[in-house]
Amino acid sequence: MKTEIVSAVRAGQTSSGNQADDPNQTGAAAVVRADSSEACAKAIKLLREGEVVALPTETVYGLAADALNPDAVAKIFEAKERPRFDPLIVHLPNREVLDEIAIVESPIALRLIEKFWPGPLTIIFRKHDVVPDIVTAGLETVAVRMSAHPVFREIVSALNRPLAAPSANRFGRVSPTTGQHVLDELNGRIPLIIDGGAAEHGIESTIVRIVDGVIEVLWRGPIPEETLHPFGEVRERISAGVIIAPGQLPTHYAPKTRLTLVDDLKNLSTPNGKRVGALFFRCVAGVGEPGPRSATAATGALCEVQNFVAVRHLSQSGNLREAAANLFRMLRELDVENLDLIVAERVPEQGIGGAINDRLERASNRRAD
């Protein structure tokens, strides 16, 4: 299959890939520069025909298919090599479609919808029979949200059908935050990638369900628990080994290179003879002497660190929102450095920091090959 990547980047944005600038590119991908309307039209046509299309969202890039077409949804699982027991998130074209696919009973859920939709909040509801079992992994519930990304919204609104759209990467791998990341993961597996620039949040949506009037956080994301407190009692669900929502497997977001998570990288001794890369939260001035190679922070400032052959800093200034947006991109950058080990530093737990640490912990749980 030939994969086409079409830019739908609007005025003031930059494309996330550089293939169009390389006349010597090879492989199955073709890059087409198009305005937003032409790019969206290509995606809508394929989705109506029961195909899968990679689309930008404000969280990460998603691999979309018509959620009410089980044959189309099956292509998501095939392209991602995703196990069928892992349910998908359904993205709505409008609020009215929610009542067609789900049973909304909780007034708390309605208030959350009013506040956070469209946006990076997924809510679990009891489902109507119209939702295929392949979408929900046979569960009686369905995970639902509305994306705030303008390109995604244009496509799903024109289609006027709900879209199932997990992250557009092979299962268990680092989630994609640019069109180029999707191409690296799924080139030759899907027909079309819509390049809408870099994802705003950089991590997947917060997932909640309402149980006996309590907001239960199943998956931490861009909307932290403290933001939910005005809407009711909030608790985080500790996994009991039963999957009730997307993203609950203990191993996820893993680079090919082994990753370990530590509280503080400043005084870490690296093993002799090993190529070790470091993922710092922020740049700390005066840490060590220059190593074999220094790397710049996301903002471009230099911070030299001893013994690490490759270094990334999630945020030069210690901004957790910036750190989240950079997380998956920097994991991918370190993963291509031919390292023996990536050592990542935990970030502060407040706000979105808890969600960042969650992703790092799951990445560190990857079994050795």
C-alpha positions in Angstrom: 0.0 0.0 0.0 1.2 3.5 -0.9 0.9 6.0 2.0 0.2 9.6 1.0 0.9 12.4 3.4 -1.1 15.6 2.7 -0.4 18.9 4.5 -3.5 20.6 6.0 -1.3 23.1 7.8 -3.0 26.5 8.0 -1.7 30.0 8.0 0.8 30.6 10.8 1.6 26.9 11.3 4.5 24.8 10.0 4.3 21.3 8.7 5.6 18.6 10.9 7.4 16.7 8.2 10.2 17.5 5.8 9.8 14.8 3.1 8.6 17.3 0.5 12.0 19.1 0.8 14.0 15.9 0.0 14.1 15.1 -3.7 15.9 11.9 -3.0 13.2 10.4 -0.7 12.4 6.7 -1.3 9.8 4.2 -0.1 6.1 4.0 -0.3 5.2 7.5 0.9 4.2 10.3 -1.4 3.9 13.9 -0.1 1.3 16.2 -1.5 1.0 19.8 -0.5 -2.6 20.9 -0.5 -4.7 23.5 1.1 -6.8 22.5 4.1 -10.0 22.0 2.1 -8.4 19.7 -0.4 -6.6 17.7 2.3 -9.8 17.2 4.2 -11.7 16.2 1.1 -9.2 13.4 0.5 -9.7 12.2 4.1 -13.5 12.3 4.0 -13.6 10.3 0.8 -11.5 7.6 2.2 -13.3 7.4 5.5 -16.7 7.1 3.6 -15.2 4.2 1.7 -14.4 2.4 4.9 -10.6 3.2 4.9 -8.4 4.4 7.7 -6.8 7.8 7.8 -4.3 9.3 10.2 -5.6 12.7 11.5 -4.1 15.4 13.8 -5.8 16.0 17.1 -4.8 18.4 19.9 -3.5 15.4 22.0 -1.6 13.1 19.6 -2.2 11.9 16.0 -5.0 9.4 15.7 -5.7 6.6 13.3 -9.3 7.2 12.4 -12.1 5.0 10.9 -15.9 5.1 10.9 -16.7 3.9 14.4 -20.0 2.4 13.2 -18.4 0.3 10.5 -16.8 -2.8 12.0 -14.9 -3.7 8.8 -13.3 -0.2 8.8 -12.5 -0.4 12.5 -10.8 -3.8 11.9 -8.3 -2.0 9.7 -7.2 0.1 12.7 -6.3 -3.0 14.6 -4.5 -4.5 11.6 -2.4 -1.4 10.8 -1.5 -0.9 14.5 -1.1 -4.6 15.3 -3.3 -3.8 18.3 -4.9 -6.6 20.3 -8.6 -6.8 20.1 -9.1 -6.7 23.9 -8.0 -3.0 24.0 -11.0 -0.7 23.4 -10.9 2.4 21.3 -12.0 6.0 21.9 -14.9 7.3 19.7 -14.7 10.9 18.6 -18.0 12.7 18.0 -18.9 15.1 15.2 -21.3 17.0 17.5 -23.0 16.7 20.8 -26.2 15.3 19.3 -24.5 12.1 18.2 -23.5 11.3 21.8 -27.1 10.3 22.5 -27.1 8.0 19.5 -24.2 5.9 20.7 -24.3 6.3 24.5 -26.6 6.5 27.5 -25.9 9.7 29.4 -27.4 9.6 32.9 -25.1 11.5 35.2 -25.5 15.3 35.6 -21.8 15.4 36.5 -21.0 14.1 33.1 -23.2 16.7 31.5 -21.3 19.5 33.4 -18.0 18.0 32.3 -19.1 18.0 28.7 -20.3 21.6 29.0 -16.9 22.6 30.4 -14.3 20.5 28.5 -15.8 19.6 25.1 -14.4 19.9 22.6 -11.1 19.1 24.3 -8.8 16.5 25.7 -11.4 14.8 28.1 -12.7 11.3 27.3 -15.8 10.1 29.3 -16.9 6.5 29.7 -20.7 5.9 29.2 -22.9 2.8 28.8 -23.2 2.2 25.1 -26.1 1.7 22.7 -26.1 -1.5 20.6 -25.3 0.6 17.5 -21.7 0.7 18.6 -19.9 -2.4 17.3 -18.3 -4.8 19.8 -14.9 -4.4 18.0 -14.8 -0.8 19.1 -15.5 -1.5 22.8 -13.6 -4.8 23.0 -16.9 -6.4 24.0 -17.5 -4.1 26.9 -20.9 -2.6 27.7 -19.4 0.8 27.8 -17.8 3.2 25.2 -15.1 5.9 25.6 -16.2 9.1 24.0 -14.8 12.6 23.4 -14.9 15.5 21.0 -11.6 16.7 19.5 -10.8 20.5 19.5 -8.3 20.3 16.6 -9.7 22.4 13.7 -8.7 19.9 11.0 -10.1 16.9 12.8 -13.3 18.8 13.5 -13.7 19.9 9.9 -13.3 16.2 8.8 -15.5 14.6 11.4 -18.2 17.3 11.0 -18.4 16.9 7.3 -18.5 13.1 7.6 -21.2 13.5 10.3 -20.3 10.1 11.7 -18.4 9.2 14.9 -14.7 8.2 14.3 -12.8 5.6 16.3 -9.3 7.0 16.5 -6.5 5.5 18.8 -3.0 6.9 18.5 -1.6 6.4 15.0 1.4 4.2 15.9 2.1 0.5 16.1 0.8 -0.9 19.3 2.9 -0.3 22.4 5.2 2.2 20.7 5.7 5.9 21.4 2.6 7.9 20.4 3.0 10.3 17.3 2.8 14.0 17.8 3.6 14.9 14.1 2.7 13.7 10.7 6.3 12.5 10.2 6.1 10.3 13.3 3.0 8.6 11.8 4.8 8.1 8.6 7.8 6.5 10.5 5.3 4.1 12.2 2.7 3.3 9.5 4.3 3.9 6.1 2.9 1.4 3.7 0.2 0.3 6.2 -2.4 3.1 5.6 -3.5 5.1 2.6 -3.4 8.7 3.9 -1.9 10.9 6.6 -3.2 14.4 7.1 -0.4 16.6 8.4 -1.8 19.3 10.7 1.4 20.3 12.4 2.7 19.4 15.9 0.1 18.3 18.5 -0.7 20.9 21.1 -0.8 18.8 24.2 1.5 16.0 23.2 -0.1 13.3 25.4 -3.4 11.4 25.2 -6.6 12.7 26.7 -7.6 12.4 30.3 -10.2 9.5 30.7 -12.8 9.5 33.4 -16.0 7.7 34.3 -18.7 8.6 36.8 -19.3 6.0 39.5 -21.9 6.7 42.3 -21.5 10.4 41.8 -17.7 10.2 42.0 -15.4 11.2 39.1 -13.0 8.3 38.7 -9.8 9.1 36.7 -8.9 6.0 34.7 -6.0 7.6 32.7 -4.2 10.8 33.5 -3.9 13.4 30.7 -3.9 17.1 29.9 -6.8 17.8 32.3 -5.4 17.1 35.7 -7.4 15.9 38.7 -7.3 19.3 40.5 -9.2 20.8 37.5 -12.0 18.3 38.0 -12.5 19.0 41.7 -15.1 21.8 41.2 -17.4 19.2 39.5 -17.4 16.6 42.3 -15.4 14.2 44.3 -12.4 12.9 42.3 -10.4 9.7 42.9 -7.9 7.9 40.8 -8.7 4.3 40.0 -6.0 1.8 40.8 -5.9 -0.8 38.1 -7.3 -4.2 39.2 -5.9 -6.0 36.2 -9.3 -5.7 34.3 -9.3 -3.4 31.2 -12.3 -1.1 31.3 -11.0 1.8 29.1 -8.3 2.5 26.5 -4.7 3.0 27.7 -4.8 0.7 30.8 -2.1 -1.8 29.9 1.0 -1.5 32.2 3.5 -1.4 29.2 3.0 1.3 26.7 4.7 4.3 24.9 7.9 2.3 24.8 10.9 3.2 22.6 12.9 0.4 21.2 15.8 1.4 23.5 15.5 0.2 27.1 14.4 3.1 29.3 14.7 3.4 33.1 13.1 6.1 35.3 14.9 7.9 38.1 14.1 10.7 40.5 17.1 12.8 39.8 19.6 12.7 37.0 22.1 15.3 38.3 24.3 12.9 40.2 23.7 9.7 38.2 26.8 7.6 37.3 26.5 6.1 33.9 27.9 2.5 33.3 31.4 2.4 31.7 31.4 1.4 28.1 27.7 2.0 27.6 26.0 4.6 25.4 23.5 6.2 27.7 21.1 9.0 26.8 19.3 11.3 29.3 15.9 12.8 29.3 16.0 15.7 31.8 12.9 17.6 32.9 14.7 21.0 32.8 18.2 22.3 32.1 20.2 22.7 35.3 23.1 25.1 34.9 26.5 23.9 36.0 25.8 20.2 36.0 29.0 18.3 35.2 31.5 18.8 32.4 30.8 18.5 28.7 30.3 14.9 27.7 31.1 13.3 24.3 28.2 15.2 22.9 25.9 17.9 24.1 22.3 18.5 23.0 20.2 21.5 23.1 17.0 22.0 25.0 13.7 22.4 23.2 14.2 26.2 23.3 17.7 25.8 21.8 19.7 26.8 25.0 22.8 24.8 25.6 23.1 22.7 28.8 26.2 20.5 29.0 26.0 17.2 30.9 28.7 14.8 31.8 28.9 11.2 30.5 25.7 11.1 28.4 26.1 10.8 24.7 22.7 12.3 23.9 20.7 14.6 26.1 17.2 16.1 25.8 15.5 18.6 28.1 11.7 18.5 28.2 11.5 22.2 29.1 14.3 24.7 29.5 12.2 26.8 31.9 10.6 23.9 33.8 7.1 24.4 32.2 5.1 21.2 32.6 2.8 22.0 29.6 5.9 22.4 27.4 7.4 19.2 28.8 4.2 17.2 27.9 4.2 18.6 24.4 7.9 17.6 23.9 7.8 14.2 25.7 7.0 11.8 22.8 9.1 13.7 20.3 12.1 13.6 22.5 11.7 9.9 23.3 11.7 9.3 19.5 14.8 11.4 19.0 16.7 9.6 21.7 15.5 6.2 20.3 17.4 6.7 17.0 20.7 7.6 18.7 21.9 3.9 18.9 21.9 4.0 22.7 22.2 1.1 25.1 19.9 2.8 27.6 17.8 5.9 28.0 17.6 7.3 31.6 14.6 9.6 32.1 14.0 11.9 35.1 10.6 12.1 36.8 8.9 15.5 36.7 7.0 17.2 39.5 3.7 15.4 40.1 1.5 18.6 40.1 -0.8 19.3 37.3 0.0 17.6 34.0 3.2 16.3 35.6 1.4 13.2 36.9 0.4 12.3 33.4 3.9 12.7 32.1 5.3 10.4 34.8 2.5 7.9 34.0 3.8 7.7 30.4 7.4 7.4 31.5 6.6 4.6 34.0 4.8 2.6 31.3 7.6 3.2 28.8 10.1 1.8 31.5 8.0 -1.4 31.9 8.9 -2.7 28.4 10.2 -6.3 28.6 13.7 -6.8 27.2 13.7 -8.2 23.6 
